[in-house]
Amino acid sequence: MEEKIKSLENCGLFSEISIDELEKLSSFFTKKSFSDKAIIFREGTVGRELYIIESGVVAITKQVKEGTDTVIARFGTGDFFGELTMFEDFTRTATARAQGKTTVLVISHENLLTMLEKDSKMAAKLFISLLKIMSRRIRQTNLSLKEAIIWGFEAMGYSD
């Protein structure tokens, strides 16, 4: 239990959550380990879990054409992923693969809702942190998209 609390404490998603709240929250998480190159989840599959990396690295890849995946993000210790399907009933938009031995904490959609219903104050803090982090990620995605568009225009011979 102590190890889970320390891992949650190291995750930016829980930066506003007190140690007492983390103790309550930790019981809703399970621990999973993955070997090098193991698939955590695959693009197009159904999943309603959020993952927090306790140790290791996870590559998030997107299939760009048949048989070709490209890395769109890498996450390490203290980062989280899988949040996009937590609140909506959609399939996974990318594949998550362990890079090296990786251990994660996992919370299901159902367990998260149970936890949030028990403590609305903690839920509010959690959602504010989630929105801040997702906002940063969207901003970075926009910058990457802009660079890709500029590169595409330059590759086609268009200039200013």
C-alpha positions in Angstrom: 0.0 0.0 0.0 2.8 2.4 0.9 4.4 1.9 -2.5 1.1 2.7 -4.3 0.8 5.9 -2.3 4.3 7.0 -3.2 3.6 6.3 -6.9 0.4 8.3 -6.8 2.1 11.1 -5.0 4.8 11.2 -7.8 2.1 11.5 -10.5 1.2 15.1 -11.5 -2.5 14.1 -11.8 -2.6 13.8 -8.0 -0.5 16.9 -7.2 -3.4 18.6 -5.3 -4.4 15.5 -3.4 -3.4 15.1 0.3 -1.6 12.1 1.7 -4.8 11.1 3.6 -6.8 11.3 0.3 -4.1 9.3 -1.5 -4.3 6.6 1.1 -8.1 6.2 0.4 -7.5 6.4 -3.3 -4.7 3.8 -3.5 -7.1 1.0 -2.6 -8.9 1.5 -5.9 -5.7 0.8 -8.0 -4.3 -2.5 -9.0 -0.6 -3.1 -10.0 0.3 -4.7 -13.3 3.8 -5.5 -14.7 4.7 -5.7 -18.4 7.9 -7.1 -20.0 9.8 -5.2 -22.7 7.7 -4.6 -25.9 4.5 -6.0 -24.3 1.3 -4.5 -25.5 -0.6 -2.8 -22.7 -3.6 -2.0 -25.0 -4.1 -1.9 -28.7 -5.5 0.9 -30.9 -9.2 0.1 -31.8 -9.9 -2.0 -28.7 -12.3 -1.2 -26.0 -10.9 -0.1 -22.7 -12.0 1.9 -19.7 -8.8 2.1 -17.6 -6.4 4.8 -16.6 -2.7 3.8 -16.2 -0.1 5.5 -14.0 3.5 4.5 -14.6 5.2 3.4 -11.4 8.4 2.4 -13.2 9.6 2.1 -16.8 8.6 3.7 -20.1 5.5 3.4 -22.3 5.4 4.3 -26.0 2.1 5.5 -27.4 1.9 4.6 -31.1 -0.6 5.4 -33.8 -1.0 3.3 -37.0 -0.4 5.7 -39.9 -0.9 3.1 -42.6 -1.2 -0.7 -42.8 1.7 -2.2 -40.9 3.3 1.1 -40.0 3.1 2.6 -36.5 4.7 5.8 -35.4 5.5 6.9 -31.8 3.3 9.9 -30.9 4.3 10.1 -27.2 6.5 8.5 -24.6 5.7 8.5 -21.0 7.8 7.6 -18.0 7.7 7.2 -14.2 5.0 9.4 -12.7 3.1 9.9 -16.0 -0.4 8.7 -16.8 -2.1 7.5 -20.0 -5.3 5.9 -21.2 -7.5 8.8 -20.0 -9.3 9.4 -23.2 -11.6 6.4 -22.8 -12.2 6.9 -19.1 -15.3 9.1 -19.5 -16.6 8.2 -23.0 -17.4 4.9 -24.5 -14.9 5.0 -27.4 -12.3 2.6 -28.5 -8.6 3.3 -27.9 -7.1 5.8 -30.3 -3.6 4.5 -30.1 -1.5 1.5 -28.9 0.4 1.5 -25.6 3.6 -0.6 -25.5 6.1 -1.1 -22.7 9.7 -0.1 -23.5 11.7 -2.2 -21.1 10.2 -3.7 -17.9 7.3 -1.5 -16.9 5.0 -1.5 -13.9 1.8 0.5 -13.8 -1.0 1.2 -11.5 -4.4 0.8 -13.1 -7.8 2.1 -12.1 -11.0 1.1 -13.9 -13.8 3.5 -14.9 -16.1 1.8 -12.4 -13.6 2.2 -9.5 -12.8 5.8 -10.4 -16.5 6.6 -10.4 -17.0 4.9 -7.0 -14.1 6.9 -5.6 -15.3 10.2 -7.0 -18.8 9.6 -5.6 -17.4 9.1 -2.1 -15.4 12.3 -2.0 -16.6 15.2 -4.2 -13.9 17.6 -2.9 -11.1 15.1 -4.0 -12.9 14.6 -7.3 -12.9 18.3 -8.0 -9.1 18.5 -7.3 -8.5 15.5 -9.5 -10.5 16.9 -12.4 -8.8 20.3 -12.2 -5.4 18.6 -12.4 -6.6 16.3 -15.2 -7.8 19.4 -17.2 -4.5 21.2 -16.7 -2.5 18.3 -17.9 -4.8 17.5 -20.9 -4.6 21.2 -21.8 -0.8 21.0 -21.9 -1.0 17.9 -24.0 -3.4 19.4 -26.5 -1.2 22.5 -26.8 1.8 20.3 -27.6 -0.2 18.3 -30.1 -1.2 21.6 -31.8 2.4 22.6 -32.1 3.4 19.2 -33.5 0.5 19.4 -36.0 1.6 22.9 -37.1 5.1 21.7 -37.7 3.8 18.7 -39.7 1.7 21.0 -41.8 4.6 23.4 -42.5 6.8 20.4 -43.3 4.2 19.1 -45.7 3.8 22.5 -47.5 7.6 22.8 -47.8 7.8 19.2 -49.2 5.2 20.0 -51.8 7.2 23.1 -52.9 5.0 25.8 -51.3 6.7 28.7 -49.7 5.8 31.9 -47.9 
